[in-house]
């Protein structure tokens, strides 16, 4: 029995007519809003001749459905089996009730809001294929409309104000739907059925073209787009407002234009991302594996790091009105890789197709400041960089940058988690304890900052927020926290932060513990978490590893339990251990950093610290290797050797990142002063990739006083210097250095004796290091895990802090 479609009112048998009829109340938590889930359920229920209704709630969706047991069983099975591709059902509860008389077929009811939201917001999604067909179809009413979308694509996180996810709670609320869009919104057979950002050229947002200093836009709609393209063809820089903020775009084949962008943005060397019109053009310039192609064309559509082809052709000059050549050499100087992306929005598709050639697409900010996302702010802050602004009048509720991913060991490795990925939650499972009910806020680290909210068994990691060196950056963290609190009605009961007292995030945590407390005189509990332990815990949480594990954590600098700067660590992590939560079982030998923090941008200082520790250079013997000597003036060298001799502002560190830096300077692979952290280490990686030697350098290991094993880099550095003096190829020395480090991992793992090894920290962004270490450890019988969906660098610290503190809250 059921309803005959189009034959009249739906009448379900009453219990007295048929006692086998049942009514179910189904509550679903997870990613079920903004993904076309309600239209899917609507269509499924009507297909199965079931009565009832569905609505969004602050927790997810609620369904009441009535029919015969066989139909209901099929309905429940297909809920999970056939759900929309972007949806995720985390928790499904079913209750049975007495059936009732239903005067109508299955319907979608208005949303229900409560004071305790637990539904999850979907990230912004790249344009789907059907919407692209609309965009290019001259007979479609959305032909060349830059803001077309449907339930399968378009903005989500960047436009929502509050849950549940309905148009009045988004930045589209100010745009009233025209009759045609309203009809689509209400038509169950349309893919825009209940698509909250639905719009068209008649009723939706419009493009605007501005010049710096303008009080009003110079052009609108299609004319604005063409004005921007004209400027790009002239080699000018355009700031383009995307889904989550502004991007700075310029012709990727015009070296002079790219250099001008670098000069204005004060970004002399750091690689610039490039957006290509389509995959076939991209494949002419980079090697693209199936896994990498899948990432580029996925709904997340991140920037993907690819290896450049050596035989890339000259760009086709017929695709643009100006003369075109190869990609500009300064896009990624001395780098075999290129960060690339495909168009992510209808606006980008229009821009790239009309221009016809690749465009630089880098974050719209001044170096050191956060991303610009409001037109008025961009006109001021980016006025000294951009020659024009292609903006629009769709407000952005919160900014979100582009994500960066690379494929390592056949798996995606997220290096920056933002658009397309955040704020997808992580369920806390397999942790060896019952997750507490305490609401926990983690403030992350000082660099590559993210926030993490632990909320009802889920960890919600904010998008990438950047370094906290500027006041504007710290304000952005505060704004993000406030919006996440409002979105999830989140009131933290405890906080976690890095153990380094001078981190901007740790200082913010101290203030927030008082500000967020019901009684400022009684601050909320604050749990400092050791930096490297948080890195291990982040991998354990993502990979759902209960432990025990050996954590190999190599990175730049992190505050150690002994007050020294750690960074070349081996930690034994046992589930349920009391604070600090780990045992330091081994580490690399420390060496001094003349100038402290300045070594992050001056690898030459790390090299000097290594040579001084070996007794190879001093005030009485200021002779440096030929590769390092040009990096210092005599006066500068004399001053630094004085500080080393007197131990003045020369903190000791075990940092693997600084060891990489020192080797980079000794091999002459980096400039005296780099323009971004990791530049020297990347140069060592790239050099090592050009060699296939399996040779290693010697290194030492000792265990004084039954304490941690100490790995000694002295034999390694002395052997490297000997090879340097004999003229051995730099590529061979760089590869021997890598091979020695990988050998050390297995040596320590054998001594510690734990079966599971976790690799974490910023050094494991090094593809060669990671891809060589994994099989080496596995060949010795170790189960090896590393970050994949969350960054191995400091962008994953907040997740690790949550995972570290939860057992302490339980205990």
N, C-alpha and C positions, 0 to 999 in steps of 0.2 A: 504494500500500500504506500501511498505518497501523494504528491501533488502532481497534477498534469501541467507542465510548463505552459503558461499562457492560457490556461483553461478556466481560471477563476480563483477564488480564495482558497488558501491552504487550510485544511482541517485535519488535524492529527487525531486519531482515535483516543478517546478518554480511557482511563483505567478500567471503567466498568465495561466498556466495549471490548477491550483487549488487555488483559492484565499483564501480558508479557512486555508491554511498552515500558521503557526506562528513561530516566532523566539523569544526566551527568553534569556535574559542575567541575570544570577543568581550569586549574590555575597554572600558568606557565611563566617561569622566570627565565630570563636570558636575553638574547639579541632578537627581539620579536617586534620592535618598533622601527619604522622607517625602512623596512625590508620587503614590504608587500605581504606581510604575514596575514593580516586581516582579510585582504581580498582572496588570498589562497584558501584560508579556512572557509570563507563565504562560499567560494566555488566548490570546494570539496563537500561541504554540508549539503548544498543544493544538488550536487551530482548524486549523492547517496540518499536523497529524499529525507533529510533530517530537518527537524525544526529547531528553533532556538535563536541564539544571538552570540555575538562576540563584541568585546570592547577593550580598548586600551585602559590600563590602570597605571598607577605610579610604580607598581611592582612588575609589570609585564603586560600580559593579556589575561582576560577572564572569558571563559566560554561556558555557556549553558546549551546543552544539545540533547535532543529527545528523539527517540526512535526505537527500533527493534534491536535486540542484543547483537545480532549478526552485523547489522549496519554500524552500530556503535563500535564494535570490535574492529571493523575495517577502518572506520574513521580514526580511531586511536593509532592504529598501525601506520596509516598513511600520513598522519601528522608528522611523524619523525622521518618516515621513508621518503616523502615527496616534498618536504618543506622547501621554501625558497632558498636559493644558493647562499645568500648572505646571512641567513638566520642561524641561530644556535639556541637549542633548548637545553638550558642548564638544569632546570628542575620542573617536573610536571607532576602535579598532584590531582587526584580524581576523587570526587565524592559522589555517592549515589543518593538521589532524592526521589520522593514520590512524583510521578509525572503530573502534568497540568494540561489543561486545554490551551492550545496555541492557535490564535486567530490568524496567524500569518506565517509564511515560510521563514527560513533562516535570514537574519538581518545583521547589520552592523550598527551597534548603538553608539551614542556619544560617549566619549571617554569619561572615566571616573578618576578623579584625583584624590590622593590621600596625603597625610602629613609625613609619610615615611617612604619616599621613593626608593625602589631597588631595581627598577628596570635599567637597562643599559643602553647607552647612546651609540649608534653605529658611527664609524668614521665616515668622512667624506669619500665618495666613490667616483671613480672615473666614468666618463660617458660610455654608456652601453651601445651595442651595435644597432638596435632599433632606433635609438635617438639619433645616432649618426646618419642613418638612412633618412630620417626626417630632415636633418640639417642640410643634406645635399640634394634633396628632392625638390626641384623647382615648383612642383605642383602641390607640395605640402605647405600648410599655413605656417609651419615653423621653419621654413626654408631660410637658412642663414641666421636663425635666431640664436644669439650667443648664450642663452640661459635655459635651453631646453633640457628637460630631465624627466624621469619617471620613477616608479617604485623600485627600480633596479639600479639607479645611478643618481649622481648629483650630490648637492651639499646635505650634510646631516649635522655632524658635531659643530661645525662653524656657524650654524644658523639657529640652533635651538637655545631658547632661554630657560625653559622649565619642562619637566616631565608631567604628564605623559606627552608624547610627541604628537602634537596637533598643530595645524597652521597658526591658530591664534597665539601659540607659545613659541613662534619662530620669528625671525626677522622679516619673513614674507607677509606678516600680518597686515602691514601697511598697504599691500597691493591687493585690491579687491578683484576676484576672479571675474573675467568676462563671461557671458552666457555660454560660449563654446567650451572654455576651460572648466566652468562649473559643471557642464554636462559630462565632460570626461571624468571629472572628479567623482561624480555620482553614478557613473555607469560601471556596473560590475564586470562587464566584458571588455573594458578598456584598461590598458596597462598603466594608465595614470589614475585609476580608481584609488582614491584616498592617497594620492601622491602629494604630500604636504607642500613641496616647493613648486607645484605646478604653475605654469605661467606661459604667456606668449607675448608677441610684440605689441598686442593691443592692450594688455593689462599688466605686464610684468616689468621687471627692471630693464634699464636702458644703458647702453654704453655712453661714455663721455670722454672727450679728449681735452686735456688741460695743458697749459704751459705753466712753468714755474712762475709764481707771482700773480697768476690770473685770479680774478674774483669770481668769474663764471667760466664754464666750459666753452671752448671755441667751436666744438662740433659735437653732434649726437649721433647715436645709432650707427648705421652703416658708414656714414661720412667720418665718424670718429675712428672707426677701424681703419679705413683707407688712409686717413691722416697719419695714424701711427705707422702704417706700413711704408708710407712715403718717407717718414723720418728714418726708419730702419734702413731703407735703401740708400739713404744719404750718409750712413755710418753713424747716425746719432743713437743715443741711449734712451730707451723708453722704459718707464716704470709701469708695469702691467698689474692690475689688481686681479688676482686669481681667487680661488675658493677661500683661502685662509689668510691672505695678505698679499703684499706687493712683491713682485719679482722684477729685477733689473734685467732687461733684455737688450741685446745688441747683436749685429751680424757676426756669426761665428767664423766667417771666412775672411773678415777684414781685420788684419793684424793691428792696424792703426786704431781702429775703433775699440778692439779688445784692450789694447794698452791704455787707451784713454779711460776706459771703465776701471781698470786696475788702479790707475793713478788717482782717479776721483774717489774711489771707494777705499783707498789705502790698503789694497790687498795685492802686494807685489808678486807673490809666488803661489799662494794656495790655489789648487785646481778649481776651475770654474765648470759648472755643470752645463751640458749642451742639450737642447731639445731638438729632436729631429722630426721632420714632417710625418714619416711613417717608417715601419720596420725595414722594408726593402732598401730605402736610402741608407738607414743606419747600418745595415749589414755590409754595405760597401766600405765602411770605415772602421768597423770593430768586429771581432770574432764574437758570435752570439750562439751560445749553446741552447738546446731546447729549454733547460731550466731557466736560463736568463731571459729568453724570449717570453716564457710564461710570466715571469715577474713583470716585465715591461708592459705586457698587455693585460695584466690582472686588474681587478677593480681597485687595488691599492695604488697601482701605477707609480712606484717609487723611482727615484734616481737609482740606477744600477751601475756599479763599477764594472767596466768591461775592458778587455785587452784590445789595444788598438792593432789594426792590421797594418803590416808593413807595406803592403801593396795597394793601399787605399788610393782610389783614382782622384783625378781633379773633378771638383764639383761642376755640374752642368751649367754653363753660363746662360743657357736658354731658359732656365727656370726663374730667372730674375732679370730685371731691366739693367742692373749694373754688372760690371765684370766680376766674375767669381773665380776663386782659386782654391787651393787646398785649405783645410781648416787652419786657423791661425796658430802658429807655433806656441804662442804664449797662453793657450787655453789651459795646458797642464805641463809646465816646463819640466823637462828631465823626468817625465813620468810615462811609463808604458801603458798606463790605464787612462780611461776617460770616464767621467761620471755622465751618464746619458739618461734621457727620459723621452717618452713619447707624449704627445698632447694629452692633457688630463681633463680638460673641460671643453665644451663647445667653442668657447672663445679662443682657446689655444689651437683647436683644430682649424678654425677659420684663419687665424693669424698665420699659422705655419703653412697651410695650403696656399693661401694667397701670396705669401712671401716666397715660398718654394724652396727655401734653403734653411739649414740649421741655424738656430739662434742660441746664444748664451742665455741661460735662465738661472740666475743666481739670486739669493735672498735679498729682498729689498730693505736693506738696513745700512747704516754707517758702521764701519768696523768697530766691534765692541758693544754696540747697542742692539736691542731686540728688534725683531721684525716689525716693519710698519704695516698697519692693517686698516687704518682709517684715512680717507682721502685728504682731509684737511691736515692731518699730521704728516702724511707723506709729502704733500706739497711743500711743507716747511723743511722737514728732516732730510728729504731726498732732493731738495731743490738744487743743491750744489753738485749732484751727481747726474740726475736725469735731465734730458733736453725736452722731454714731453711725458705726459701721463695718460695712459689708457685706463680709465677707471670706469666705475658703474655705480648705480644708486641702490644696489642691494646691500644692506648693512651686513657686516660680519659681527657675530655675537662674541667670538673669541678667536684670536689669531692661531694659526697652525702652519708650521713650516713644512717643507718637503722631506719625506723620508729618504734614507740612503741605505741600500742593501747591496751585498755582493754574494755570489755563490761560492761557498767554500766546502770542499769535500762532498760536493754534490748537493749540499743543502743551503737554503738561504741563511745568510747571517746579517741581521739587522744592525746597522752601525748607528743610525739615527732614526728613532721611532717617533713618527709624527703623522702627517696626513696619510690616510689609508689604513693605518694600524692603530693609532691611539684615538679614543681611550678604550679599546677592546679590553675586557677584564681577564684576569687569570684566576681560576678557581684554586683555592688552597686545598690540596689533597695529598695523600701519601706522605704526610709530614711526621708521622709517628706520634701525633697528639691530637686531641680534640680542639679544633679551632675555637678560640675564645670569642665572646660576644663584644669585647671591648673595641670601640671605634678607634683606630690608630692612624695617625698621620706621620709620614716619613718625609723629611725635607731633602734627602739626597745629598749631593756633593756640591762643591763650589764650581766645578767645571762640568759642562754638558748637563746642566741641572735638569732634573725632572722631579715631580712630586708623586707620592704614592698614597692612596687612601685604602685602608683595609676596612671593608664594609660588608657585613653579613656574609662572611665566608669568601669574599672576592677581593682581589687586589686590583685597583684601578690606577694605572700609571698615566700621568699626564703626558701630553706631547712634549717633545724636546723644547726646553726653555732657554738654553744657552749658558754661557759663563756669567758669573755674578760679580764681575769686576766693576760694573757701572751702577749708578743709582737707578737708572731706567730699567736695567735688567732685574734688579731686586724688586722694583715696583711691578714688573711683569709677573714675577713669581707670586706676589701678593694678590694681584688681580686674578691670576689663574686659580689660586686657592679659594678666593671668594666666589668665583663662578662655579667651581666644582662643589663647594659647600652648598651653594644655593640649588644647584642642579640635583644633588642627591640628598638634600636636607641633612648634610653631614656635620655632626658636632663631635670633634675628636675628644676622646677621654684620656689619651696618652699620645706622646710624640716620640719620634726616633730621629736621630741625626748622625752625622759623621763625628768621630771622636776628636777630629782636629778642631781645637777651640777657635782658630782664626778663620775658618771657612765662613763665607757669607751665609751659607745655609744653616750652619751651626749657630751663628749669632741670631739669625731669624728665629730658630727653634727656641732659643732662650727667651726671646721676647714673646713669642706666640704662646709659650707655656703659661705665661701670666695673662696675656690678653684674652685667650680663649677659655680660661678657667672661670667657672661660675663665681668664684671668690678669688680676686687677684692676689689676696694675701696667701692663698694656698695654690700655687702653680700646679698645672697638670704634671703628672709624672713624665720625665724626659729621660730617654735611654740613649746614651751615646753608643755607637756601634763601630768597632774597629774597621777601618776602610777595607782591608783585604778580606776579612771575614765576611763582610757584606757582599763582596764580589763572588765568593764561593757560594754563599746562601742564595744569591740571585740565580745562579745556574741550577742549584738544587731545587729551588722552587719551580723554575720553568720546566725542568726535565722531570719533576716529581720524583726526586731521589731521596729516600729516607735517610741514607747514610748507614754506617760511617763512610767517610770519603777522605782521600788525600787531595787537598786543594793546591794546585800549582797556580800561584797568583803573581803575575809579572806585569808591572805597569810603571808609571812615572814616579810619583811620590805619594805616600800615605802615612799618616801619623801612627807610629807604633806604640805598643804598650810601654816600652822603655823610654819613650820621649824622642827616639830617633826617627829618621825618615826611612820607612820601609819601602820595598818595591820589588824585591826578588825573593818571594816567600813560598814556603811549603808548609801548609797548615793541616793538621789532623782535626777533622770535625766529627764529633760524636753526637748523635741525637740526644736531646734532653740535657746537654751539659749546661751547667750554670755559667753565668757571665765570667769571662768574656766569650765563652762558647767554643773555644778552640785551643789547641796546643801548637805552638810554633816548633815544628820538628826539624826544620832546616831553613837556611837562607844563604844568599850570596854574601861574600865578604864585603864589608862597607869600605867606602872611600870618600874623601872630602869633596865638597862642592864649593869652590871659591866664588863667593857672591850669592850663595843660596838660591833664591827663586830665579835669579837672572840666568842660571844654567839652562832653564827650560827653553830659552830662545838663543842660547849661545853654547852649542855643543863643544866648542873649543875649551870651555871652562871645565867640562867633565873630563875631557882628554887630559888637561893639565893636572886635575886632581888624581887621575890614575897614574900618570908619570911621577908625580910627587910622592905618592904612596909607595912606589917601587924604588924610590931613591935615585931615579934617573934624571931628575931635574931639581934644582934648588937655587937659592940666591947665589951661592958660590959657583954653581954650574948651570947657567941659564941657557943651555943649548937644547934646542928642540929638534925633533925629526923634520926633514925637509918639507914634508906635507903640512906640518902644523906651524912651522916658523912664520910663514907669511900672515898668519891669523892674528899676530900680536905685534904691537910696536914695542921697542925696547923699554920705554917708560911704563907701558901697561903691563908688560911681563914682569918687570921688577916689582911693581906694586902688588900684583897678584901673588907672586912668590913670597913676598913679605907677609901677606895675610895668611897664606898657608903655613908658613913657618911659625907664626904667632897664634895660629888657630883662631883668627878673628873672622867671624861671620863665614865660617867654612863648615857648615853642618855636615855630619857624616850620613851616608845613605847606603842602603843595599839595593837601590833601584836598578831594575833591569832596563827600564827605559833610558836612564842616564848612562848605563853601560853601552847601550846601542848608540847613544849620542856620542860618547867618547870614541868609540870605534869609528863612527862616521867621520869625525874630525881627523882622527889619526890617518884614515885612508884618503883624506882630502876630498870627501864626497859632498860636503855641504859648505855653504858660505860661513864666514865668521859669525854673522848674526842672522838667524833664520827669521822668517816672518810668520811662522805658525808652529805650534808645538807638534813634534813628531816628524818634522821635515827631515832631520838628519837620520832618524831611524828608518824612514821610508826609503831614503837613498841607499842604505845598507841592504834592505830587502830587495830593491830593484836590481842592485848590482849582483846579489847572490843568485837571483833568478837567471842570470846569464851564464851561470856555471853549472856543470853537472857533477863536479867532483864529490866523492864520498869521503874524502879525508876529513880528519878532525884535528883540532888543536888540543894539547893536554890541558888539564885543569885539575885542581886538587880538591880533596874532601877530607875533613877532619872533624872530630867530635870532642872538643875540650871540656873537661869537667863534667862529662855525661850530660851536657846541655844539648842544644840544637846542633845538628850537623852544619858545618860551615863549608860552603863551596868556594874555592879560591880561584879567582880569575887571573891571578898573577902569571901562572905558566902559560895561560892562553894569550895574554897581552904580550908577554915577552916573545912568544913564538910568532905572533902576528908582526911585531916590530922587526924580528929577524927576517921574515919573509919580505917585509916592506923594504928593508935595506938591500935585499938581494934582487929586487925588481919583480917579484912574483905578481901576477895579474891581480888587480884589485878585486875582480869578480871571484877569483879563486879564494882569496882571503875572506871575503864576505860570506862565501858559502861554507867555508871551514868553520867560521864563527857560528853560523846557524847550526851546523851539524853537531858542534860541541855542546851547544845549549840543549839540543834535543837528547843527546846522549846523557846529559846530567839529569834530565827528568826521569828516565828509566832507572838510573842508578839510585836516586833517592827513593823512588817508588818501591824498588826491591828491598831497600833497607827498612822502610816503614811497614811494608807488608799488607797494606789494604788493597782489596781487589778493585775498588772503584776510584778513578782519578778524574778530577774536575779541573778544567783549564779555564781560567778567568783573568780579567784585567786587560788594560788597553793594548798590551803587547800582542795579544792574540787577535788583534785586527790584522796582523801580519799574515797574509794568506800562505806564504811559503812556510813560515814557522808552524802554523796550525795544521796545514795539510801534510806536513812531514811528521809532526809529532803524533798525530792520531794513529796512523798505521804502525809507527815505531812502538808506541805503548801497547797497542793491541797485539802486536806480534810477541810481546813479552807476557801476554796473558791478562792485561789490565782492561777492565771496562772503562771506556773513556767518554766523557761528556763535555760539552762546551755550549756556550750561548748560541741561540739561533733566532728566536723571535724577540729577544730583548738584548740591548747592546752589551757587549763584553766590557766596554769602557765605562766611564763614570755615569753614563746615561742609564745604567741598570742598577746603580747603587741604592736608589730609593726602594726598589723591589727587594733587594737583598736585606735592607734594614728592616723592612716589614717581616720578612721571613725569619730574621734573626731574633726579633723581639717577641714574636707571637708565643714561642715556647716559654719565655720568661713570664709573660702575662698569665699563661695557663698555670705555671708552677707557683 
